[in-house]
Amino acid sequence: MTYAYMRAPGAEHAYQVGDTVEVYCDHQRNNERVRGWIKGIVVQVDNKMLAVQFRSNVFLTDGWMVPDRILWYPLTSGHLRPLQPKSAGKKDYPEF
């Protein structure tokens, strides 16, 4: 049996499992909670949402730490973007 799924309307990027992305969220950097862009890896994609896993702790907007370090985002979220190239000497987040 074959299933056909449509991409969400207005999706700018076609993400796939294994893609490296940046997400704007609350996370832990140098033992301090900060809000900003952090690098993660896409671990699941469906027709409307995708899951991103991180190497450092991430937090929900109400303050709870996410135990599995995975956050879900709509494909059209403004808080999600493909990894932006950075200068070689500057690192804003932990490396994978």
SULVENVEN-V624926 format. One line per field, one symbol per residue. ss: DSSP state (H for helix, E for strand, - for the rest). A space follows every 10 residues. Layout:
ss->???
//
This chain:
ss->---------- ---------E EEEEEEEEE- -EEEEEEEEE EEEEE---EE EEE----EE- ----E----E EEEE-----E EE-------- ------
//
